Every structure is written in C-alpha cells, then in structure tokens.
Amino acid sequence: FVEYVPMALLLMGLLEISGLSASWLWTAGGMLLLARVLHAWGLSHRSGYSFGRFWGTLLTWTVLLMMAGMGVGMSLRHFVG
C-alpha cells in the first residue's frame, strides 16, 4: 500500500487537474481499491503465492500503467495539436 497507492493518488490528482472525466477517475480508483483489497486478502490467508496476491499486484500495476499512459496521451495531445 505504502509503495504504490501514493503514486496512484498523485497520478489521479494530475489527471483530474488535466481534465480527465470523473467517470475514468472513479473507474481507476475503484480498480485500485479492488486490487489492494485482493492483495491484502491474499497476504492474510497464505504466505507465498496466492490468488489474491497475484491478481492484486497485477491489477495494481495495470491501473498505474493505465493512468500513466492516459497522462502521456493527454500531454502529447496538448503539445502536438
């Protein structure tokens, strides 16, 4: 949580300032919440590999990459034309 959520919240804030629609922000936030709950559930039930840890981590990274890609896309659109 401490490693990824602050970066995700910063990205969400920057995307909101950049004008991304609220529905996209709510979707990203909901996906991030689901990812972190899955990860915590997986950690609390089994050490090592577990369904929750794997999918929680994968979904967290997916959300981060999705938001970073949206930010880059919005920046390029702004500067190019």
N, C-alpha and C positions, 0 to 999 in steps of 0.2 A: 504494500500500500504506500509506504513512505517513498519508495523509489519511483513509482510510476504515476500515481494519482496527482501529485503536484504538477508534473509536466503536462498531464492531460488537462488539468484545470487551467493552466496557463494557455495552452493551445485553444481551449474552448473560449476563454476570455478574448484572445486575439481574434479568433474567428467571429465572435459576436461583434467586436468593435469594427471588423472589416465588413460587416453587413450580411453575414450568413443567416439564413432564415431560422426562426426559432424551432421549427419542426426538425431540422437537421441537428441542431444543438441538443434538443430533447432526445432524439434518437441516439446520438453519440453518448450522451450522459446515461441513458438507460442501458445501453450495451456495456458501458464501462462498469456500472453498478452490478449488472448481472455477472460480468467477468470476475469482479473482485469477490462477490459472494460465492461463486463457484470455486474460486481458488481457496478462499478461507474454509469452505466446507470440505474441500479435498484435503487440505492440510490437517484439519481436525479429526478426520476419520482414518487416515492411513499415512504412514511415512513412506517415502519413496514415490513411485509412480502411482497416480490415481486419476480417475476420470476428471474430477473437479480441478485438480492442479493443472493437468494438461490443457483442458479446454478453457479454463480461466486465464491461463497465461497466454494461450493462443488468441483468445478474444481480446485481451488487454492490448496485445501488440497490434492486432488488426485495427482496433479503434485508434490507437496512437498513429499508426501509419496512414489510416484513412483521413484523420484530421490534419496531419502534416501535408498530405497530398492535396487536400482541399485548400490549405493555406498557400501552398506553392502555386496551385492553379489560379487562385484568386489574385495573387501577386502578379503572375505573368499576364493575366488578362488585363490587369490595371495598367501595367507598364507597356504592353505591346499595343493595346488599342482599345 
